[in-house]
Amino acid sequence: MKKSIGILTLSLIILTLACNRKEAEEELAIDNPELPLSIPKGFPPLNEAFYKNKPTKYGVELGEKLFHEKRLSGNNTISCASCHQQSKAFTDNQAQAIGIYNRVGLRNTPPIQNLAFIKHYNWDGNKRQLETQPLVPIITHEEMNSSIVEVMSKLKVEKDYQILFRKAFGDPEITPDRIYRSIAQYEYTLISANSKYDKVKRNEGIHFSDTELQGYQLFQAKCASCHSGELFTDQSFRNIGFPINPSTEEAGRGRVTGIREDYMRFRVPSLRNIAYTAPYGSFGQFKTLEEVLDYFDKGVLHANNLDPILTENGNRIPMTPKEKSDIISFLHTLSDETFITPR
């Protein structure tokens, strides 16, 4: 009898060791390859931080899941995707972002396309690395109103997350850095470069209409000083005389630098997918593209640090109704339908 018990015990030990060895081998055998990005021709250099956090198969999968995870918010109702909706080119079509408990944010939700090529993030450029961005909405009172400690405590009890963190980082430990890095990896893959404009540039047998071509030529003359390059932004910070946000918390770039000259300067936004992202301006001052161009035509708000392009032209960019219509026709060629369609 004792001999039988001993044999059974030994068998259980051997079985346990075999299972542990199998689990260890499975962990070592995880293949998590880097995901190659297709860099569009003419795009600017990648952000330096990208090279320290290149997208991987499971890093991106984890990041996408976290991007849509409502438990990042204090009451489990708001995710990154709540404001950055893919069908709207990762915006929300609200004048100002709406967060937890319907709290209204300070600014308009910016699109998050082509972030791998951006040098500064947010309207005021307060972040230089995408990996430091996710904490901002998590802790902001008007957005998710939570804390990273609370977020981790929610995620740690979920078996699916334990598995994904192990696949992405080699073990199931859930840390703030890993949360931020995986979300950034997912966002690095959100590249938009398949609009009609891109197809024309690539000589794919598609051509601008006469109106679009005239709009493109007018755009080069009247808009491309700021909205230059293949991202359609020179990534500079400028005060272009838009109506001022009445909130005392707003100071534009000056909120970051503390420099008077940066007051109400904002990062020049990319115009890619602009037709999907109304309203326009740092707090949604304009409902339509027509309103934006009409404002430039009639004359912008004067400021001591108003951009020289405007001050040298009487604080305006004159345009006829036909020119505005043509420019808007061209801007619609920057719409990338594949980008707003879920994969």
N, C-alpha and C positions, 0 to 999 in steps of 0.2 A: 504493500500500500504506500509506504513512505517512498519507495523507489519510483512508483508511478507519479506521486506528487512532485518528486524531484525532477523527473523527466518533463512533466507538464510545465513546471516553473522555468526550467531551462529553455523549453520551447518558446514560452512567452517572452523571455528575455531576448532570445535570438530574433523573434518576430519583431519586437519593439526596436531592436538595433537595426534591423533591416529596413523598417519603416522610416526611422530617423535618417538612415543613410540615403534612402530613396528621396526623402524630402530635401535633404541637403544637396543631392545631385540635381534635383529639379530646380532648386534655386540657382545653382551654378550654371545650369543649362539654359537659363532664360536668355533669349536672343532679343535684344532691344536696340536694333540698328538705328543710326541716324537717318532722318528723313531728308533726302536731298530737296532743296528748294529750287524751283525754276526761276532764276533771276531774269526779269524782263530786260530786254536790251535798252540801254540808255538810263536805267534807274541809277540813283546815287549809291554810294557805298553803303554797306550794311552798318548798322549801329555797332560800335565796338563791343558792347555787352553781349551781342548775339553770339560771338565766338566762344564765350564762356558758358553758354547755355543753349547749345544747338538742339533743335527739335529732334526728339527720338520717337519711335513708334508708340511706346507706352507713355512717355512723358506727355505727348500731345493728346493721347486718349484720356489720360487722367486730367489734363488741363481743360479739355472740352467738357468733361463731366463736372468739374468744379465750376466752370464758367456758367453752367446751367443749374448749379446747386443753390436752392433757396435757403438752405440751412446756414449759408454764410451770413444771413441777416439775423437780427436779434429775435424776430418773431417768425422766422422761417417763411417769409412771403416774397422776398426780393432776391434775385440773383443778378449776376452781371448781365445776363441775357434779357433781364426785364427791361433794361434801358437800351442795351445794345442788341436790337432785334435784327436778325439777318435779313429779313424781308424788306427792311428799311435801310439797307446798307449799314447795319449795326448802329442805327440811331433809334429814336423813339417818336419822332415827329411832334414832340412837345416843345414849347418855348423854353421851358426850364425843366430839368430832370425831376421826375416824381419818384420819391423813394418810399421808405417804410412809413406806414400810417398816413400815406398820401402827403407827406411833407415835401415842400417845393424846394428844390436845390437852388444854388446861386446862379448856375450857368446852364446853357444848352448842352445837351449830350453830344459830344464829338464822335464822328465815325472812327472806327478802329481798323481801317484798311491800311495795308502796306506799312505797318508799324516797325517792321524790321529795318526800314530805311530812314526812320525819323530820328532826329538828333535830340529833340525835346518833346516831352509829352504833356498833355493838358493845355488848356487855353493860355495859361501863363508860363508854360514850360518849366514847372517846378520839379519835374522828374527828368533825369537824363537816362535812366535805365528802366526798361519795362518791368524788370523784376521787382522794383521798389514801388510800383504803382498799385497792385491789388489791395494793399493794406489801407490805402486812402478811402475807397468806398466802404470797406468793412467797418471802419471806426467812425466815419462821418455821420453826425447826428441826422442829417437830412437824407442820407442814402441807406446804409444797412444798419447803422446804430448797434454794432456788436463789438466784439474784441477777438483777436486772433486766438486767445486762450479758449474762449467760448466756442469758436469754430472748431478748433482741434478736438475739444471734448465731444462734440457732436459727431465728428467724422470717425473718431477712434472706435466707436461701438459698431460701426458698419463693416461687415466682413468684405463687401465689395471693395471698399476703399483700402482695406488692409492688403488685399490681393493686388490692387492696382499700384499702390505705393511700392510694394515689393517688386513688381514687374518694372516699374519706372526707375527705381533707385536702388534695387538690390536687397532691400529688407523692408518690412512693413511699418517702420517707424514714420509717424506723421509729424512733421515739423513745419514751422512757419516758412522757412526757406524753401522747402520742397513744395509747399502749396503755391508760393509766389512763382517759383521757377517753372512749374508745370503749366500754370495759367499763361505765363509769358510764352512758353513754347507753343502752345496752341495759337496764341495771337500772332506769333511770328509767321504762322502758315497762312494767315488771311491776306493773301496777295491778290490784288485786283488789277488785271491788265489784259482784259479780253473784251473791251468795248468796241464799238464801231470805229472809234478813233484809232485804237490799237490795230484793228484789222486793216484799216486803210494804210497805216504806217508800215505794216508788215507786207503790203502788196498782196493781199489775199483775194484780189479780184473784186473788192468792194470799194466804192468811191463815194465821196461826199456829194450831196446834192448841191446845186448852185447856191442855195441859201446857206447851207452848212459851210461851204467853202468861203463865201463872203464873210460869214460869221467868224470863221477861223482867222481870216486875214485881219478883221477888225479886232479880234481878241489879241492877236500879236501886237497890234498897235496901241491898244488901250488898256490891256489887262496883264500882259505877260511880264511886265516889270516886276510884279510881285508873285504872280501865279506862273512861275517859270518851271522849265524842266518837265520830265515825264511824270513827276508827282503833282504837277501844277501848283506848286508852292516852292518859294525859295527858303522856307523855314525860318524866315526872319520874324522879328517882333515889330509891329508898326501900330501907330495910332492913325486910323483913317477917318476919324470924325464921325463914327457911328453914334447914335443916341446912347447916353450914358446910363448904365445900370443904377437905379436909385439906391440900391443897398450900400450902406456905409462899409460893408465888408469888401467891396470890390475896388480894386486899384490896378487890375490888369497885371502886367509883368512887374510893375512896381510893388505888388504884394509879395513878390519873391525876392527882388533885389534891394528894395528899400530906397531905390534911386528915383528922385523926382522926375527925371527925364523919361522914366519907364512907365509913368502913370498912364493908365488906360491903353497901353500897348498890348496887343495880343498876337499870338502866333498866327501867321498867315495860313489859313486852312487850305488843304488840298481841295481841288474842285472835282476830283474824280467822284462819280456817282452823285454829283450835286443835285440832280433832279429827284433823287430819292430822299433827300435829307432835310427838307423844309421843316420848320422855319429856319431862318438864317440870322447869323450874328451871335455874339457871345451869350446873349440871353433871349434869343429868338425875336429880335426887334422887327424882322421882316417876314411876312408870311409867304412871299413868292419871290422868284428871281426878278420878275418885272419890278417889284417894289425896291429891290436892291439897286437896280440900274437907274430907276427913276430918282432915287435918293442921290446917287452920285451925280446925275445930270443936273439936278436942281441946286446942289451945293450942300456940302457936309458941314458938320458942326466944327467951328474953329477951336483950335487948341494951340498952346505955345509949342507943343511938340508934335504938331500935325505933320504927317509925312510930307517931305519936300515935293514928291510927285504931285500932291494936291495943292500945296501952297504956291507952287510955280504955275499952276493953272487956275488961279482964282478960287481955290478950295472946291473944285469940281472936275468931273470928267464929262465933258459935253458929248451927248449922243442924240441922234435923231430917233424917232420912233422906229423907223425901218432898221437902223443900226442895232437898236436894242433887240428887236425881234430876231435879227440874223445872229447876233451873239448868243442868244438863248438857244437858237436852233443848234449852234455848234456845241454848246454846253451839254445838250442832250446826247450828243455822240459820245460823251464820256461815261455813259451808263453801261454798266457791265451786268447783264442779266444773269450770267452764270454765277457771279459773285453773290447775288442775293437769293440764289436757289440752294436749299439745303443739300449737302452732299449725300 
